[in-house]
Amino acid sequence: SGARGRAARARGLTIAPPGEAAKASRLMLEFFAALAVFLLAHSLPARPAVRGRLVAALGERPYLILYSLLSVGLLAWLIGAALRAPSVPLWPAGIWAWHLALLLMLPSCWLLVG
């Protein structure tokens, strides 16, 4: 910790206490698990054979309802996990950068719709 900690602080970095590092690891693991389950839930039913079996077993309307509920639930989990996951800013951004990005979104959205 001694020399390593001083060198990290000199570069503007902080070393998380062991408990914090373990918590951050669990939160990132939850995020990756949510992402994997979300992608799996959308890639498996996209296969015609799998979707056909599910529709045959459940019926078209119940399949669509259950798939929609599953998708919304998984999306909520993914968003929640992403919000809880730790973030590391790659470079310092001043408040002006946030305002500039917000200002540029209006014409960007307008051009996207057009």
DRENTOR-140025 format. One line per field, with one value per atom (N, C-alpha, C, O): residue in three letters; x, y, z. Coordinates in Angstrom, 1 decimal. Example, Ala and Ser with C-alpha at 12.3 -4.5 7.8 and 13.67 -1.06 7.14 Angstrom:
! DRENTOR-140025
r <- (ALA_ALA_ALA_ALA_SER_SER_SER_SER)
east <- (13.2_12.3_13.2_14.2_12.8_13.7_12.9_13.4)
north <- (-5.7_-4.5_-3.3_-3.3_-2.2_-1.1_0.0_1.1)
up <- (7.8_7.8_7.8_8.5_7.1_7.1_7.9_8.0)
END
This chain:
! DRENTOR-140025
r <- (SER_SER_SER_SER_GLY_GLY_GLY_GLY_ALA_ALA_ALA_ALA_ARG_ARG_ARG_ARG_GLY_GLY_GLY_GLY_ARG_ARG_ARG_ARG_ALA_ALA_ALA_ALA_ALA_ALA_ALA_ALA_ARG_ARG_ARG_ARG_ALA_ALA_ALA_ALA_ARG_ARG_ARG_ARG_GLY_GLY_GLY_GLY_LEU_LEU_LEU_LEU_THR_THR_THR_THR_ILE_ILE_ILE_ILE_ALA_ALA_ALA_ALA_PRO_PRO_PRO_PRO_PRO_PRO_PRO_PRO_GLY_GLY_GLY_GLY_GLU_GLU_GLU_GLU_ALA_ALA_ALA_ALA_ALA_ALA_ALA_ALA_LYS_LYS_LYS_LYS_ALA_ALA_ALA_ALA_SER_SER_SER_SER_ARG_ARG_ARG_ARG_LEU_LEU_LEU_LEU_MET_MET_MET_MET_LEU_LEU_LEU_LEU_GLU_GLU_GLU_GLU_PHE_PHE_PHE_PHE_PHE_PHE_PHE_PHE_ALA_ALA_ALA_ALA_ALA_ALA_ALA_ALA_LEU_LEU_LEU_LEU_ALA_ALA_ALA_ALA_VAL_VAL_VAL_VAL_PHE_PHE_PHE_PHE_LEU_LEU_LEU_LEU_LEU_LEU_LEU_LEU_ALA_ALA_ALA_ALA_HIS_HIS_HIS_HIS_SER_SER_SER_SER_LEU_LEU_LEU_LEU_PRO_PRO_PRO_PRO_ALA_ALA_ALA_ALA_ARG_ARG_ARG_ARG_PRO_PRO_PRO_PRO_ALA_ALA_ALA_ALA_VAL_VAL_VAL_VAL_ARG_ARG_ARG_ARG_GLY_GLY_GLY_GLY_ARG_ARG_ARG_ARG_LEU_LEU_LEU_LEU_VAL_VAL_VAL_VAL_ALA_ALA_ALA_ALA_ALA_ALA_ALA_ALA_LEU_LEU_LEU_LEU_GLY_GLY_GLY_GLY_GLU_GLU_GLU_GLU_ARG_ARG_ARG_ARG_PRO_PRO_PRO_PRO_TYR_TYR_TYR_TYR_LEU_LEU_LEU_LEU_ILE_ILE_ILE_ILE_LEU_LEU_LEU_LEU_TYR_TYR_TYR_TYR_SER_SER_SER_SER_LEU_LEU_LEU_LEU_LEU_LEU_LEU_LEU_SER_SER_SER_SER_VAL_VAL_VAL_VAL_GLY_GLY_GLY_GLY_LEU_LEU_LEU_LEU_LEU_LEU_LEU_LEU_ALA_ALA_ALA_ALA_TRP_TRP_TRP_TRP_LEU_LEU_LEU_LEU_ILE_ILE_ILE_ILE_GLY_GLY_GLY_GLY_ALA_ALA_ALA_ALA_ALA_ALA_ALA_ALA_LEU_LEU_LEU_LEU_ARG_ARG_ARG_ARG_ALA_ALA_ALA_ALA_PRO_PRO_PRO_PRO_SER_SER_SER_SER_VAL_VAL_VAL_VAL_PRO_PRO_PRO_PRO_LEU_LEU_LEU_LEU_TRP_TRP_TRP_TRP_PRO_PRO_PRO_PRO_ALA_ALA_ALA_ALA_GLY_GLY_GLY_GLY_ILE_ILE_ILE_ILE_TRP_TRP_TRP_TRP_ALA_ALA_ALA_ALA_TRP_TRP_TRP_TRP_HIS_HIS_HIS_HIS_LEU_LEU_LEU_LEU_ALA_ALA_ALA_ALA_LEU_LEU_LEU_LEU_LEU_LEU_LEU_LEU_LEU_LEU_LEU_LEU_MET_MET_MET_MET_LEU_LEU_LEU_LEU_PRO_PRO_PRO_PRO_SER_SER_SER_SER_CYS_CYS_CYS_CYS_TRP_TRP_TRP_TRP_LEU_LEU_LEU_LEU_LEU_LEU_LEU_LEU_VAL_VAL_VAL_VAL_GLY_GLY_GLY_GLY)
east <- (0.8_0.0_0.9_0.5_2.0_2.8_3.2_2.6_4.2_4.7_3.7_3.5_3.0_2.0_0.9_0.4_0.4_-0.6_-0.2_-1.0_1.1_1.6_1.7_1.3_2.1_2.2_0.9_0.7_-0.1_-1.5_-2.0_-2.7_-1.9_-2.4_-1.7_-2.3_-0.4_0.3_-0.2_-0.2_-0.7_-1.3_-2.8_-3.5_-3.3_-4.7_-5.7_-6.9_-5.2_-6.0_-6.2_-5.4_-7.3_-7.5_-7.6_-8.1_-7.2_-7.3_-8.5_-8.5_-9.4_-10.6_-10.3_-9.4_-10.9_-10.7_-11.2_-12.1_-10.8_-11.1_-12.7_-13.1_-13.4_-14.8_-15.5_-16.4_-15.0_-15.6_-15.2_-16.1_-14.0_-13.7_-14.5_-14.9_-14.8_-15.6_-17.1_-17.7_-17.6_-18.9_-19.0_-19.9_-18.0_-17.9_-17.9_-18.5_-17.1_-17.0_-18.4_-18.8_-19.1_-20.4_-21.4_-22.2_-21.3_-22.2_-21.9_-22.9_-20.7_-20.3_-20.7_-21.2_-20.6_-21.0_-22.5_-23.0_-23.3_-24.7_-25.1_-25.9_-24.3_-24.6_-24.3_-25.1_-23.2_-22.9_-23.9_-24.2_-24.3_-25.3_-26.6_-27.2_-27.1_-28.3_-28.2_-29.1_-27.0_-26.8_-26.8_-27.4_-26.2_-26.1_-27.5_-27.9_-28.3_-29.6_-30.5_-31.3_-30.4_-31.2_-30.9_-31.8_-29.6_-29.3_-29.7_-30.2_-29.6_-30.0_-31.5_-31.9_-32.2_-33.7_-34.2_-35.3_-33.3_-33.7_-33.1_-33.7_-32.1_-31.5_-32.0_-32.2_-32.4_-33.0_-34.3_-34.5_-35.3_-36.6_-36.5_-37.5_-35.4_-35.3_-35.1_-35.3_-34.7_-34.5_-35.9_-36.6_-36.1_-37.5_-37.9_-39.1_-37.0_-37.3_-37.7_-38.7_-37.0_-37.3_-38.6_-39.5_-38.8_-40.0_-41.2_-42.3_-41.1_-42.1_-42.6_-43.8_-41.6_-41.9_-42.6_-43.6_-42.2_-42.8_-44.2_-45.1_-44.4_-45.8_-46.7_-47.8_-46.2_-47.0_-47.4_-48.5_-46.5_-46.7_-47.7_-48.5_-47.5_-48.2_-49.4_-50.4_-49.3_-50.3_-49.7_-48.8_-50.1_-49.5_-49.7_-48.7_-50.9_-51.2_-50.5_-49.9_-50.7_-50.0_-48.4_-47.8_-47.9_-46.4_-46.0_-45.1_-46.8_-46.4_-46.6_-45.7_-47.6_-47.8_-46.6_-46.0_-46.3_-45.2_-43.9_-43.1_-43.7_-42.4_-42.3_-41.2_-43.4_-43.3_-43.1_-42.3_-43.7_-43.5_-42.1_-41.4_-41.6_-40.2_-39.2_-38.3_-39.5_-38.6_-38.6_-37.5_-39.7_-39.8_-39.1_-38.4_-39.3_-38.7_-37.2_-36.5_-36.7_-35.3_-34.7_-33.5_-35.4_-34.9_-34.8_-33.9_-35.8_-35.8_-34.6_-33.9_-34.3_-33.2_-31.9_-31.0_-31.8_-30.6_-30.3_-29.2_-31.4_-31.2_-30.8_-29.9_-31.5_-31.2_-29.7_-29.0_-29.3_-27.9_-26.9_-25.9_-27.2_-26.4_-26.2_-25.2_-27.4_-27.3_-26.5_-25.9_-26.6_-25.9_-24.4_-23.6_-24.0_-22.6_-21.7_-22.1_-20.5_-19.6_-19.2_-19.1_-18.9_-18.4_-17.1_-16.8_-16.3_-14.9_-14.9_-14.9_-14.8_-14.7_-13.3_-12.3_-13.4_-12.1_-11.3_-10.1_-12.0_-11.4_-12.3_-13.5_-11.7_-12.6_-13.4_-12.9_-14.7_-15.6_-16.1_-16.8_-15.9_-16.5_-18.0_-18.6_-18.6_-20.1_-20.5_-21.5_-19.5_-19.8_-20.0_-20.7_-19.2_-19.3_-20.7_-21.3_-21.3_-22.6_-23.7_-24.6_-23.5_-24.4_-24.3_-25.3_-23.1_-22.9_-23.5_-24.2_-23.3_-23.9_-25.5_-26.1_-26.0_-27.5_-28.0_-29.0_-27.2_-27.6_-27.5_-28.4_-26.6_-26.4_-27.4_-27.6_-28.0_-29.0_-30.3_-30.8_-30.7_-31.9_-31.8_-32.6_-30.7_-30.6_-30.3_-30.8_-29.6_-29.4_-30.7_-30.9_-31.5_-32.8_-33.7_-34.4_-33.6_-34.4_-33.9_-34.7_-32.6_-32.1_-32.4_-32.6_-32.4_-32.7_-34.1_-34.3_-35.0_-36.4_-36.6_-37.4_-35.9_-36.1_-35.4_-35.4)
north <- (-1.2_0.0_1.2_2.2_1.3_2.5_3.2_4.2_2.6_3.3_3.2_4.2_2.1_2.0_3.0_3.6_3.2_4.1_5.5_6.3_5.9_7.2_7.5_8.6_6.5_6.7_6.8_7.7_6.1_6.2_7.6_8.2_8.0_9.4_10.5_11.5_10.3_11.3_11.4_12.5_10.3_10.4_10.8_10.8_11.1_11.5_10.3_10.5_9.1_7.9_7.6_8.0_7.0_6.5_5.0_4.4_4.4_3.0_2.7_3.2_1.9_1.6_0.7_-0.2_0.8_-0.1_-1.5_-1.6_-2.6_-3.9_-4.2_-4.8_-3.7_-3.9_-3.2_-3.7_-2.0_-1.2_-1.9_-1.9_-2.4_-3.1_-4.4_-4.6_-5.1_-6.3_-5.9_-6.6_-4.8_-4.4_-3.9_-4.3_-3.2_-2.8_-4.0_-4.0_-5.0_-6.2_-6.9_-7.4_-7.0_-7.6_-6.8_-7.4_-5.5_-4.7_-4.8_-4.9_-4.9_-5.1_-6.5_-6.7_-7.5_-8.8_-8.9_-9.6_-8.2_-8.1_-7.5_-7.9_-6.4_-5.7_-6.6_-6.7_-7.3_-8.3_-9.4_-9.9_-9.9_-11.0_-10.5_-11.2_-9.3_-8.7_-8.6_-8.8_-8.1_-7.9_-9.2_-9.3_-10.2_-11.6_-12.2_-12.7_-12.1_-12.7_-11.9_-12.5_-10.6_-9.8_-10.2_-10.4_-10.3_-10.6_-12.0_-12.3_-12.9_-14.3_-14.4_-15.2_-13.7_-13.7_-13.1_-13.4_-12.3_-11.8_-12.5_-12.4_-13.3_-14.0_-15.4_-15.9_-16.0_-17.4_-17.4_-18.2_-16.6_-16.6_-16.1_-16.3_-15.5_-15.0_-16.2_-16.0_-17.3_-18.5_-19.1_-19.3_-19.3_-19.8_-21.1_-21.2_-22.0_-23.3_-23.1_-23.7_-22.3_-22.0_-21.3_-21.6_-20.3_-19.5_-20.3_-20.2_-21.2_-22.0_-23.0_-23.2_-23.6_-24.5_-23.7_-24.3_-22.5_-21.7_-21.3_-21.4_-20.9_-20.5_-21.8_-21.7_-22.9_-24.1_-24.6_-25.1_-24.4_-24.8_-23.8_-24.2_-22.5_-21.5_-20.9_-20.5_-20.9_-20.1_-18.8_-18.3_-18.2_-16.9_-15.8_-15.1_-15.5_-14.4_-14.6_-13.6_-15.7_-15.9_-15.7_-15.2_-16.3_-16.1_-14.7_-14.3_-13.9_-12.5_-11.7_-10.9_-12.0_-11.4_-11.7_-10.9_-13.0_-13.5_-12.9_-12.5_-12.9_-12.4_-10.9_-10.4_-10.2_-8.8_-8.5_-7.6_-9.2_-9.0_-9.4_-8.7_-10.5_-10.9_-9.8_-9.5_-9.3_-8.2_-7.0_-6.4_-6.5_-5.3_-5.6_-4.7_-6.7_-7.0_-7.1_-6.6_-7.7_-7.8_-6.4_-6.1_-5.6_-4.3_-3.4_-2.7_-3.6_-2.9_-3.3_-2.5_-4.6_-5.2_-4.6_-4.2_-4.6_-4.1_-2.7_-2.3_-1.8_-0.4_-0.2_0.6_-0.9_-0.8_-1.2_-0.5_-2.3_-2.8_-1.8_-1.6_-1.2_-0.2_1.1_1.6_1.4_2.6_2.3_3.3_1.1_0.8_0.5_0.6_0.1_-0.3_1.0_2.1_0.7_1.9_2.4_1.6_3.7_4.2_4.9_5.4_4.9_5.5_6.5_6.1_7.8_8.8_8.7_8.6_8.6_8.4_9.7_9.7_10.9_12.2_13.1_12.9_14.2_15.1_16.0_16.5_16.0_16.9_18.0_17.7_19.2_20.3_20.4_19.7_21.2_21.4_21.9_21.7_22.7_23.2_22.1_22.2_21.0_19.8_19.2_18.8_19.1_18.6_19.5_19.0_20.8_21.7_21.7_21.8_21.6_21.6_20.3_20.4_19.2_17.9_18.0_17.6_18.6_18.8_19.7_19.5_20.8_21.7_21.1_21.4_20.3_19.6_18.5_18.1_18.0_16.9_17.4_16.6_18.6_19.1_19.1_18.4_19.7_19.5_18.1_17.7_17.3_15.9_15.1_14.4_15.3_14.6_15.1_14.3_16.4_16.9_16.3_15.9_16.2_15.6_14.1_13.6_13.5_12.0_11.8_10.8_12.6_12.4_12.8_12.1_13.8_14.2_13.3_13.5)
up <- (0.0_0.0_0.0_-0.7_0.7_0.9_-0.3_-0.7_-1.0_-2.2_-3.4_-4.1_-3.5_-4.5_-4.3_-5.3_-3.1_-2.8_-3.0_-3.6_-2.7_-2.9_-4.4_-4.9_-5.2_-6.6_-7.3_-8.2_-6.8_-7.4_-7.0_-7.9_-5.8_-5.4_-6.2_-6.5_-6.5_-7.3_-8.7_-9.3_-9.2_-10.5_-10.5_-11.5_-9.3_-9.2_-9.0_-9.2_-8.8_-8.7_-7.2_-6.3_-6.9_-5.5_-5.5_-6.5_-4.5_-4.3_-3.4_-2.3_-3.9_-3.1_-1.9_-2.1_-0.8_0.3_-0.2_-1.1_0.4_0.0_-0.1_-1.0_0.9_0.9_-0.3_-0.9_-0.6_-1.8_-3.1_-4.0_-3.2_-4.5_-4.7_-5.8_-3.6_-3.7_-4.1_-4.9_-3.5_-3.9_-5.3_-6.0_-5.8_-7.2_-8.1_-9.2_-7.7_-8.6_-8.6_-9.7_-7.5_-7.5_-8.4_-9.1_-8.3_-9.1_-10.6_-11.4_-11.0_-12.4_-12.8_-14.0_-12.0_-12.3_-12.5_-13.4_-11.7_-11.9_-13.2_-13.9_-13.6_-14.8_-16.0_-17.0_-16.0_-17.1_-17.2_-18.2_-16.0_-16.0_-16.6_-17.4_-16.2_-16.7_-18.3_-19.0_-18.7_-20.1_-20.9_-21.9_-20.3_-21.0_-21.0_-22.1_-19.9_-19.9_-20.9_-21.6_-20.9_-21.9_-23.3_-24.1_-23.6_-25.0_-25.4_-26.5_-24.4_-24.7_-24.9_-25.7_-24.1_-24.2_-25.5_-25.9_-26.1_-27.4_-28.6_-29.7_-28.4_-29.5_-29.7_-30.8_-28.6_-28.7_-29.4_-30.3_-29.0_-29.6_-31.1_-31.8_-31.4_-32.8_-33.8_-35.0_-33.3_-34.1_-34.4_-33.5_-35.7_-36.1_-35.4_-35.0_-35.2_-34.6_-33.1_-32.7_-32.4_-31.0_-30.9_-30.0_-31.7_-31.6_-32.0_-31.3_-33.0_-33.4_-32.3_-32.1_-31.6_-30.5_-29.3_-28.7_-29.0_-28.0_-28.3_-27.5_-29.6_-30.0_-30.0_-29.7_-30.5_-30.5_-29.1_-28.8_-28.1_-26.7_-26.0_-25.2_-26.3_-25.5_-26.3_-25.7_-27.6_-28.4_-28.8_-28.0_-29.9_-30.3_-29.3_-29.0_-28.9_-28.0_-26.7_-26.2_-26.0_-24.7_-24.8_-23.9_-25.9_-26.2_-26.3_-25.6_-27.0_-27.2_-25.9_-25.5_-25.1_-23.8_-22.8_-22.2_-22.7_-21.8_-22.3_-21.5_-23.6_-24.1_-23.8_-23.5_-24.0_-23.7_-22.3_-21.9_-21.4_-19.9_-19.6_-18.8_-20.1_-19.8_-20.3_-19.6_-21.5_-22.1_-21.2_-21.0_-20.8_-20.0_-18.6_-18.2_-18.1_-16.8_-16.9_-16.1_-18.0_-18.2_-18.5_-18.1_-19.2_-19.5_-18.3_-18.1_-17.4_-16.1_-15.3_-14.6_-15.2_-14.5_-15.1_-14.3_-16.4_-17.1_-16.8_-16.5_-16.8_-16.6_-15.1_-14.8_-14.2_-12.8_-12.5_-11.7_-13.1_-12.9_-13.5_-12.9_-14.6_-15.2_-14.3_-14.2_-13.7_-12.9_-11.6_-11.0_-11.1_-9.9_-10.1_-9.2_-11.3_-11.6_-11.5_-11.8_-11.1_-10.9_-12.3_-13.3_-12.3_-13.6_-13.4_-12.3_-14.4_-14.4_-15.5_-16.7_-15.2_-16.2_-16.9_-16.3_-18.2_-19.0_-19.1_-19.2_-19.0_-19.0_-18.3_-18.3_-17.7_-17.0_-18.0_-18.9_-17.7_-18.6_-17.7_-16.7_-18.1_-17.4_-17.6_-18.5_-16.8_-17.0_-18.4_-18.9_-19.0_-20.3_-21.3_-22.3_-21.1_-22.1_-22.0_-23.0_-20.8_-20.6_-21.3_-22.0_-21.1_-21.7_-23.3_-24.0_-23.8_-25.2_-25.8_-26.8_-25.1_-25.6_-25.6_-26.6_-24.6_-24.5_-25.6_-26.3_-25.9_-26.9_-28.3_-29.1_-28.5_-29.8_-30.1_-31.2_-29.0_-29.2_-29.9_-30.7_-29.7_-30.4_-31.9_-32.5_-32.5_-33.9_-34.4_-35.5_-33.6_-33.9_-34.0_-35.0_-33.0_-33.1_-34.2_-34.9_-34.5_-35.6_-36.9_-37.8_-37.1_-38.3_-38.4_-39.5_-37.3_-37.3_-37.7_-38.5_-37.2_-37.6_-39.1_-39.8_-39.6_-40.9_-41.9_-43.1)
END
